[in-house]
């Protein structure tokens, strides 16, 4: 582009100088034609031919100048078109960026909402073992089992002093228990929801000093205030020590 502009300026300068030279040259020819003698006719004719050639050269230079101007105008038009296209692309990118910012803001709001919901959601989980005392039972009456060795009690829904788990909110809960016996005879537990027995699990141990195990789990829909506890039936026995053979655990799956 700089070369083209420089060439244009050079041509414009030459054209201006040529116009002046051409005007001066014609005046001189006219003056010579009036004052020359016939013997100088050949010289005058040669000069006229030279002047005509010079005029033709400047005509071609003017045409070249016009061509350069047209080229510059065309390039300028192309540049304007490209600039307009760039502006449109910039506008498009700005629109896309604004959309991304909106989506990011929406995502951040959703994350904040989920964090608030998670913080407000009750957290309930407990795990406890029965005793270190060894054999419990057999007794003449049913005995509520108090799992006194508490390892986890998030939400404090389990009370080791009573052996009761109380649902703090309405929801679906997963409850589990394990039972181990070390004496001959029957071993097992009842599962109570409030005052209603909802499960009875038992195992017969045919030999003394031979361990017998079983485990079970429940998924229950509970309302706030519902209580779950385990009972050792009369005449039956179970065994626990520092190895935590008999356990009771549960957790809230989701609220309703």
N, C-alpha and C positions, 0 to 999 in steps of 0.2 A: 504494500500500500504506500509506503513512504517513497519507493522508487517511482511509482506511477504519479504521485503528487509532484515530485521533483521534475519529472519529465513534462508534466502539464505546465508547470511554472516556466520551464525553459522554453517550451513551445510558445507560450503566451508572450514571453520576452522577445523571442525571435520574430514572431508575427508582428509585434509592435515596431521593432526596428526595421523589418522588411517593408512594412507599409510606408514608413518614412522614406526609406531608400528608394522604393519604387516610385513614390511621388516625385522625389527629387530627380531621379533618372529620367522620367518622362519629360519633365520640364526642360532638362538639359538637351534632350533629343530634339524637342520642338525648337529650342533656341538655335541649335546647330543646324537644323534643316533650313532655317531662315538665313544663316550667315555663311554656310559652306559653299564652296565652289564645286562645279561638276566633277573636277578631277578627284574630289574627296568622296564621291558617291559610294565607292566600294567600301570605304571605311565606315561611312555612316550606316550602310546596309548591314555590315557585320555587327555594329554596335546595337542596331535595332533588334537583330536576331538574339544577341546576348541578353538584352533587356527583356525580350519576350520569354526567353528560357528562365530568367530569374523570376518573372511573374508566375510562370507555371509551377516553379518549385514552391513558391509561397502559397500558391493555391493548394498544392498537395499537403503542405505543412498545416494549412488551416483545416483541411479535411482530416488529417491525422489528429489535430487538436480536438476536433469535434468528436472523433471516434473515442479518444481518451476520456473526454467529458462524459460521453454516453456510457462508457465502461464504468467510470466512477459512480455515475448515477445508479447503474444496475447493481453494482456492489453495495452501494448504500442501501438500496431497496432490499437486497438480500440480508444485509445486517439488521435492518429494521424488522424484517420478518423473523429472523432468528431471535432477536431481542424480544419480540412479542411472544414467540413460542417459549422462551425462557421464563418470561413473566407468568405465562399460563402455568408452566410446570411448577414455578415457585408457589403460585396460588394453590395448586393441587396439593403440594407437599405441606403447606400450611394448614389446609383443610384436613389432610390425613393426620397431621400432628395434633390438631385440635380434637379429632375423633379419638385418638389414642389417649390423650389427656383425660377426656370424658370417661372412656372405658376404665382407665387406671383409677380415676376417682371413684367410679362405681364399685370397682373391685375392692378398693380400700374400705369403702363404706360397708360392703358385705362382710369383709374380714372383721371389721370392728363389731358388726352385729353378731357374728358367730362367736367372737370372743366374749361378748357380753352374755350371750345365751349360755355358753359353756361355763362362764363364771357363776351364773345364776342357777345352773342345773345342780340339783342335790347330788352329792357324792357319798355313796353308801357302800361299804365293804367291810367284812369282818372275818376273822379266822381265830378259832380258839380250840384248845385241847382240854381234856376233862380234868385229870388229877395226877398226882404223883403217888397216890396212896396204895396203888396195887389193885386188888380185887374189890369190886363193889357188888354187894348182894351175895346170896339172894335175900330179899326183904319180904315181909308179910304184906306189904302194901306197895302200890305203884309209887315210884319216886321220880320227881322232876330232876333231870340231870342239869347240874350247874357246871358248865365248862369254864373253869376258873382261870386257866392259863391263856390269857388273851395276847395274841401276837399282832393282830391288826383289828382296829375298830374305828375306821374312818366314818365320821358322821355320828358316832356314839349311839348307834341304834341297838347294839347288843349290850345287855346288862349282865355281867358275870355273877352278880350277887343273887340274881333270880333265875338265870339261865334262859331268859326270854329275849327274843329279837322282836322289836317293834318297828313296823314300817313307818318311816317318817312322811312319806308322800305316796299318793296313788301311783302305781306302776307295776311293771312286771319284774319279778325277782327270781334269781337263781339261787337255790339253797342246796347244800351238800352235807353229808355226814358219813363218817366211817365208824365201824364197830369192830371190836376185837375182844375175844373171850379166851381165857387161859385155863378154865376149869370145865370138868365134865358137866353136861346139862345144857339147858337152853340159854341162849343169849340173844338179845335184840332190843329194839326200841320202838316206841310209838311216836308218830309225828302228829302234833296238835296244831291246828289253826284256831286261835281263840280257845273255845272250849270243845271244839269238835275234832275227833281223831280222824285224820285224813290218810294215814299210812301206817302199816304194821309190817316191819321187817324182822326176821328172826333166823337163827341158825342153831342146829343141835350139834354140840360137841360130845362125841362118844367117849373120848378119853381125857383123863385129867392131865394137866401140864402139857397139853398140845394146843397151840394157838389156832383159832379159827377167825377168819376175817370176812367182812362184807362191807360194801359201800353202796350208796344210792344218792340220787339227786332229784330235785323237784324244780319245776318252773311254775311259779304261782303269780296270779294277778291279785295284788293286795291293795286295799285302800289304806289311807293314813290311819294309824292306830291299830291295825290288825297285828296280832301277836302270834309268833311261832315258837314252840318249845318242844323238847324231846323228853320222853318219859321211859324209865326202866320199869318194865312190868314186874309185878310181884312174883317171887319164886325164881327169877332169872338173875344172871350175874354177868358182869363184864370186867375187863381188866385194862388198867392204864398205868403208866409210870413216866419216867423222864423221856421215854421214846415217843410219847404222844400217839398212841395207837387209836384212841377215840377222839374224833374231832368233829366240830360243827362250824360251818362257814356259809357265807352268802354274800350276794352283791345285787345292786340295782342294775338291771339291764337297760331300762328306759322308763320314762314317766308316761303317764296317760292323762 
